[in-house]
Amino acid sequence: MLVACAYRAGSFSSWQAQFLGRNMTIGCVDVAIERRADQAGGPVLAYVIGNRCDRAVVIDLKHASVIAKTASGDASTLPYDPGREIRTLPLDGRSVAGEAIEYTVASTGSPVQAICVDASSIVHSPMPDWQCFPSRTGGEVP
Amino acid sequence: MRWRVISGLLSASSVAAAQPEAPCAADSCLADPPRRPWVLSDDCRDTTDVVGYQHCARFGEWSAAATDTQLVFEVGLGLRRITALRIDRNASARTSVPDAPGDVSDVIATSSFRVTGVKSGVYAGLEVEIGDLSRRAYRYGGVVQTGGVLGVRGSFGRLELGAEAALAERIVRTTDVEHVTPPTMTGPVIELRAKVNVWVSPWLTLGGEFGAGLLDRSEWVGAIMFGFHTRAFGG
């Protein structure tokens, strides 16, 4: 059973979490990023990360590069973290992590057209891998 | 926290079948319900898994295995050469004298359990070992050995090698008289051991150990050990 519990590289499948959304592989991790329905404070991205390697890897959702695309240009974002919980943490080998984070978008006066994340920044990979998720309804995000 | 995770997993199926109906706060009534079983528990159920809105789970619970102290639980079956009767030499419980008085050694089967904590390749922990001395020099008997271990280990691919020292107290009871509790005879044990483990899964090892006594050089122990590690491949 404990063999089956281990995350299998490239499987994007785990008993712990569903790998929903867009799948990608960056170094030691398989990452699935899904844009959820926007909340009052901004768009929400859900991350599920599987460690392909036997050793722990650093997962940095605190400093992940996330920007909002608007008609008037790119806007910076901040993860909504009132409890100051989000931090850089290690993920054990062959294990799975999952978090959903709401992003507060700096006001540009224009509606958000898409939210983009550099998936490689989650694991401090030097090769950028920007993934953009268009707004579901085209609704405004304050 | 790990136990809450397990509890959540055990209850995940039932929770999925019956979503919580309790009213939620305005800031937590979100469109997407939590999708991770580890945010579920019997006493607290979040209606969302979005950071900042969840009340039961915390960010980063998935990291516990990599950040908590690494624990190793091991069970073993082994053989031990023991000079139990040396301790018994002056015991009054002896009701029949063996043909060859003095030290009597024997190889007995033992079972052991141990738990150790690991940090930076150094580990320390407690162990208990029991063995059956019946139908040997005496008709009835047993040995219990409890103590601590301190060792170092290193991984080489799927192989893990280690060396450790054990300091323990051995308790021996032997008698020929049925239904009579024999007196307890105790003595210290110091052993040096070598260990070899093979990873059979990220969290399970199968291995063996062999050791020799320092206080009594004629004593030795060998065992097959089955281990559960809280960190994949020993971290």
HADDOCK unambig.tbl for C-alpha pairs under 7 A between the chains (distance, minus, plus):
assign (segid A and resid 2 and name CA) (segid B and resid 201 and name CA) 6.96 0.50 0.50
assign (segid A and resid 3 and name CA) (segid B and resid 201 and name CA) 5.31 0.50 0.50
assign (segid A and resid 6 and name CA) (segid B and resid 202 and name CA) 6.84 0.50 0.50
assign (segid A and resid 16 and name CA) (segid B and resid 36 and name CA) 6.48 0.50 0.50
assign (segid A and resid 16 and name CA) (segid B and resid 37 and name CA) 6.46 0.50 0.50
assign (segid A and resid 17 and name CA) (segid B and resid 35 and name CA) 6.76 0.50 0.50
assign (segid A and resid 17 and name CA) (segid B and resid 36 and name CA) 5.41 0.50 0.50
assign (segid A and resid 37 and name CA) (segid B and resid 31 and name CA) 6.81 0.50 0.50
assign (segid A and resid 54 and name CA) (segid B and resid 232 and name CA) 6.65 0.50 0.50
assign (segid A and resid 54 and name CA) (segid B and resid 233 and name CA) 6.53 0.50 0.50
assign (segid A and resid 55 and name CA) (segid B and resid 235 and name CA) 5.94 0.50 0.50
assign (segid A and resid 56 and name CA) (segid B and resid 66 and name CA) 6.81 0.50 0.50
assign (segid A and resid 56 and name CA) (segid B and resid 235 and name CA) 6.66 0.50 0.50
assign (segid A and resid 80 and name CA) (segid B and resid 52 and name CA) 6.59 0.50 0.50
assign (segid A and resid 81 and name CA) (segid B and resid 51 and name CA) 6.57 0.50 0.50
assign (segid A and resid 81 and name CA) (segid B and resid 52 and name CA) 5.39 0.50 0.50
assign (segid A and resid 82 and name CA) (segid B and resid 52 and name CA) 5.81 0.50 0.50
assign (segid A and resid 83 and name CA) (segid B and resid 52 and name CA) 6.44 0.50 0.50
assign (segid A and resid 85 and name CA) (segid B and resid 59 and name CA) 5.70 0.50 0.50
assign (segid A and resid 86 and name CA) (segid B and resid 59 and name CA) 6.08 0.50 0.50
assign (segid A and resid 89 and name CA) (segid B and resid 63 and name CA) 6.39 0.50 0.50
assign (segid A and resid 90 and name CA) (segid B and resid 63 and name CA) 5.89 0.50 0.50
assign (segid A and resid 90 and name CA) (segid B and resid 66 and name CA) 6.01 0.50 0.50
assign (segid A and resid 91 and name CA) (segid B and resid 63 and name CA) 5.20 0.50 0.50
assign (segid A and resid 91 and name CA) (segid B and resid 66 and name CA) 6.02 0.50 0.50
assign (segid A and resid 92 and name CA) (segid B and resid 63 and name CA) 6.76 0.50 0.50
assign (segid A and resid 92 and name CA) (segid B and resid 65 and name CA) 6.17 0.50 0.50
assign (segid A and resid 92 and name CA) (segid B and resid 66 and name CA) 4.88 0.50 0.50
assign (segid A and resid 92 and name CA) (segid B and resid 231 and name CA) 6.70 0.50 0.50
assign (segid A and resid 92 and name CA) (segid B and resid 232 and name CA) 6.37 0.50 0.50
assign (segid A and resid 93 and name CA) (segid B and resid 232 and name CA) 5.35 0.50 0.50
assign (segid A and resid 97 and name CA) (segid B and resid 62 and name CA) 5.32 0.50 0.50
assign (segid A and resid 100 and name CA) (segid B and resid 49 and name CA) 6.21 0.50 0.50
assign (segid A and resid 100 and name CA) (segid B and resid 50 and name CA) 4.61 0.50 0.50
assign (segid A and resid 100 and name CA) (segid B and resid 51 and name CA) 6.09 0.50 0.50
assign (segid A and resid 101 and name CA) (segid B and resid 50 and name CA) 5.47 0.50 0.50
assign (segid A and resid 101 and name CA) (segid B and resid 51 and name CA) 5.43 0.50 0.50
assign (segid A and resid 102 and name CA) (segid B and resid 50 and name CA) 6.84 0.50 0.50
